Structures are given as C-alpha cells and as structure tokens.
Amino acid sequence: MVKKILVDVDLGLKGVEKTDVLVYGDKKLIGVYDNRSYDDLKNIADEFRMKFPDAELEVWCNGESACGGTSGGGRIFQWKVEV
C-alpha cells in the first residue's frame, strides 16, 4: 500500500510551457505524464487520490525566474501547490 505520493513538476523558465509530470509513490516512479500543463495538475492529483485514497499526496513545482543571472535565467524556485 502506497503511503505517500509526490507529484513533481518542472515548469522551467516560463511556467506556461508544456512539461512532463512525474508521480512517485513511496519514492518509486509510478506515473509519467508527457506534455502537460500546470492546469492538468488537479486532474492528475485526483486520479492518484482515487487510486490510493489513504495516501498522503503532495504536489511540488520547480521553476526558474526569468530575471537575473549571467546566463539569462535567474534563481530556481520550488513551491508546494494545493490542488
């Protein structure tokens, strides 16, 4: 029985581009969703809530600021999303 599910999203520099969404159950990869957007996160989270109703579910996003830095990019940010 899976106890903890992590939905991991790398939104990249713009945050509006399509990206891959990785889903881990107890630190093992249990789902890959290609070419998805930020708006798809709720549906993906709901799918895993139904599959594993007793598991703790967290959604984390990573993204890069478009400001600052010598290479054109800025700092990398990580934040938890409530879905």
C-alpha positions in Angstrom: 0.0 0.0 0.0 1.4 3.4 -1.0 1.7 5.8 1.9 2.9 9.0 0.3 2.5 10.2 -3.3 4.6 13.1 -4.7 3.6 14.8 -7.9 6.8 16.5 -9.2 6.5 19.2 -11.9 9.4 21.1 -13.6 7.8 24.2 -15.1 11.1 25.5 -16.5 11.7 29.2 -17.2 8.4 30.4 -18.5 6.0 28.2 -16.4 3.5 28.1 -19.3 5.2 25.6 -21.5 4.1 22.0 -21.6 6.2 19.8 -19.4 6.5 16.2 -18.1 4.8 15.4 -14.7 6.4 12.6 -12.7 4.5 10.9 -9.9 6.2 8.9 -7.2 4.7 6.6 -4.7 6.9 6.0 -1.6 9.9 7.3 -3.7 9.3 5.0 -6.6 8.2 6.2 -10.0 4.5 5.2 -10.5 3.4 7.6 -13.3 4.7 9.7 -16.1 2.5 12.3 -17.9 4.1 13.8 -21.0 3.4 17.2 -22.5 1.2 18.5 -19.7 0.5 22.0 -18.4 0.1 23.5 -14.9 -3.7 23.3 -15.4 -3.5 19.4 -15.6 -2.2 19.0 -12.1 -5.6 18.9 -10.4 -6.8 16.0 -12.7 -3.5 14.1 -12.2 -3.7 14.5 -8.4 -7.4 13.5 -8.3 -6.5 10.3 -10.3 -4.0 9.3 -7.7 -6.3 10.2 -4.8 -8.8 7.7 -6.3 -6.2 5.0 -6.8 -4.7 5.5 -3.3 -7.3 7.1 -1.0 -5.4 6.6 2.2 -2.1 8.0 0.9 -0.8 11.5 1.7 -0.5 13.4 -1.6 1.8 16.4 -2.3 2.3 18.4 -5.5 5.6 20.3 -5.8 6.6 22.6 -8.7 10.1 23.8 -9.7 10.6 26.8 -11.9 13.3 29.3 -12.9 13.0 33.0 -12.5 13.4 34.9 -15.8 15.2 37.7 -14.1 18.9 37.9 -13.2 21.8 35.7 -13.6 24.6 35.8 -16.3 23.1 33.1 -18.4 19.7 34.9 -18.8 18.0 32.8 -16.2 17.5 33.6 -12.5 17.1 31.6 -9.4 15.4 28.2 -9.2 12.3 28.2 -7.0 10.4 25.2 -5.6 6.9 25.5 -4.1 4.2 23.3 -2.9 0.8 23.5 -4.7 -2.5 22.9 -3.1 -4.8 21.1 -5.6 
